[in-house]
Amino acid sequence: MATIDFFVEQVQVEMCTKFQVNQSLLAKSVGFLPQGGAIETFRNVSKLPNKVRCYLSSQCTVGGDFDFNPAPSDPSVDLLLVAGGVGINPSYSTLLHTASLLHLNQASGGRDYKIGSAHLCYSAKNTQELLFKSSIIKACGEFPDKLSCDLHVTQQSTDVDLHLQPFINHKITEEELQAHVDPQRTLCFLCGPRPMIEALSKTLMDFGLPKDRILFEKWW
């Protein structure tokens, strides 16, 4: 957890505010934080623009329960990222960070952290509410043997664009989750509405995934 100074675009504030940041709020890989001056997050708040950009005034580190930032010597894991609605923020951040780790490992000749794989299950009402969908598909396309995604819509009332059709399904199924669960290797991150998190946590434990390998962000 870090305390940083920030201001929000398009929102007038009288003074610079202190903001508690962890990876659950980020919509950017934590690996980019030392390199750039801004982080992005999407918040479903009626009085603020949906997309909020926070500018860092000093260096910070990112932590919290929903955090994946392994050291090179840490054991390899397979990530299962499950997101509902605006709960995509931490999952998207983790997916981008995983892609950054893959790039670093390539550049170092295999001396950096070796991620196993990462699969994202992301559900929203319709394709318009699937935030970051183009960036998610692009990241998975860069490492098709390591990164994958399934995008889900539950209340789609129009035809799905052709370029999205290969990635779009309806509700997240137990079969999809089980296909990406290995009790010995899988580390799962959940973020979404409370009923979704509680139901999926139980399902994952029924599959044999230990409770300490199911991490989630409570934002309700």
N, C-alpha and C positions, 0 to 999 in steps of 0.2 A: 504494500500500500504506500502511496506517495501523496504528498500535499503539494500542489502546484498552483501558480497564478495563471489565470486565464481570462479571456473575454470571449463573448459569443457574438458571431456575426449577426447583423440584423436585429439585435436585441440591445437596447440602450441600458446600460447599468451605470450607477453613480460612482462605483468604485471597483477596483480589482478584487475579485472574490477568491477565497481559498476553496479548492475543490478536491475532494477525496477521489482518487482515481485508482481503479484496479482493472484487470483485463476484462471484467464483465462489462465495462462501459465502452471499451474500445472497439472501433471498427477498422482497425489497422494493425498490421503485424507489430508485435512488441519489438521486433528486430529493427524496425524503421525509426523508433523513437529517438535514438541518439543521432540519427542522420538528418532528421527533418525538424521543422518547428511547429508542426500541427498534428493533432489527432482528430479523428472524426467519429461521431457516434450518432445513432438514430434513436430518438426518444419519442414515444407517443404521448406528447404533452400538448394540450390544446392551445396554451398561451405562448408556446415557443415554436419556431419552425421545426419540422420533423428532422431535418438534417442540421446538426449542430457541430460547428467546428471550433475546437478549443486550441488556443495558441499557447505553447509552453514558454515560460519566461526563464526556466532553468532546467537543468538536467534532472531526470527523475528515474526511478526504477518502478517496475510494475509488479504487483504481487496480488495476494488474495487467494481464496480457495479455488477459484476458477482460473488457474494459471498453468501453462505448460511452457516451461523454459528450461529444458534439460541441459545438463553439462555433457561434454563430449564422452565422458566415461560412464554415463548412466546407461542402464540396460535398454535395449530397443523395445519399443511398444508399438501396438497398433491402436490408432485413435478411432473412436466412434463418437462423432459429434452430432447431437440431436438438438434441433432448434425449432421453436414455434413462434411465429410472429416476429416482434422486435427482439425476441431472444436470440436472433441471429447475430447480434453484435459480438458477443464473446466467441461464438463458434467461427464466425468469419475471421476474426482476429487470429484465432488459433490455426485455422486453415492456412492463412497467409504466412503465419510464422513457420508452419510446417514446410511450406514451399520455400521459404527463406533458408531453412535448415538444409533442405535438399540441395539448393544452389551452393550453399557454403561447403557442404560435403563434397560436391563435385569439384569445386575450386581448390579444395585442400587435398584432393587425391584420396579421399576416404578417411581423413584424419579427424573430421568433426563428427558430431552426433549422427548416428545412423538410425533414422526413423524407419519403422516397419512399413506401415501404410496409414492412411487416414481416409475415412469415409464420412461424408456429411449427409444427414437426413434433415431436410428443411421443409417445414410445412407452413403455409399461409392460406388466407381465404381465396386468393386468386393470383394470377401471374403478376398483376400490377403491384401487389403487396409483397412479392418476392424480392426483397432488397438485395442488391449486389449480385443478382443472378448472372449477369454477363461476366463479372469478374470471377465469380465462383467457377463457372464453366471454363473460362480461360485458364485459371490456375490448375484445374484438373487436367486440361489438355496438355499442359506443359510436362506433366509427369503422370501419364495415363496408367503406368504400372504401379504407381504409389498412391495417387490421389483419385478419389471418385466421389460422385454426388448423386443423390436422388432428390428431386424437388417435387413437393406435393402441394396440391391445391384442393381445398375442401368445398368451396362454394363458387367454382368457376361458372360463369353464365355466358361466356363468349368462347369462340374457337381459340385454341392455343396456337400461337405463332409457330410456323413450321420449324424454325431453328431451335425452338424450345421443346418441341414434341418428344425428342428422344430422351429427355431428362425428366419429363413431367409424369407423375402418377397421382393417384388420389390419396387417401389417408395412409399414413405410415402403418405398415403391417408387421406382425410378429415375425413373419417369415423373413422379411428384409432385415430386421434387427438381428435375428438369430444367425443369419448368414455372415454377419460381421462381428460375432462374439466368440472369442476364444478366452475362456476363464483364466488362462495362464498369461496371455499377452495383451488383452484388450484393456484400454483405459478409456472410460466413457465420460463425456462432458454433456450435461443436459442444461438447457435454459429455455424456459417458456412458461406458460400459465401453470398455476399450481396443480390443477387436476391432471394435466398432461405429465408433469414431472413425477407425481406420485404414482400414476399408473405405469409409466415407463420404468421407473425404478423397480417396481415389483416384478414387471415382466423380465427385466434384465437379471434380477436375482433368481427368478425361476429358471433362467437359462444357465445358472451356475456362476454368474459373474459375482465375485465377492463385493460386499457392500462398500469396502474401502477403495474399490476401483470404479465407483460410480460417484462422480462429483457433479454438483449442480449449484446454480446461482439462484438464490431466493430474492426476487425483486417485487414480490407481491406484498 
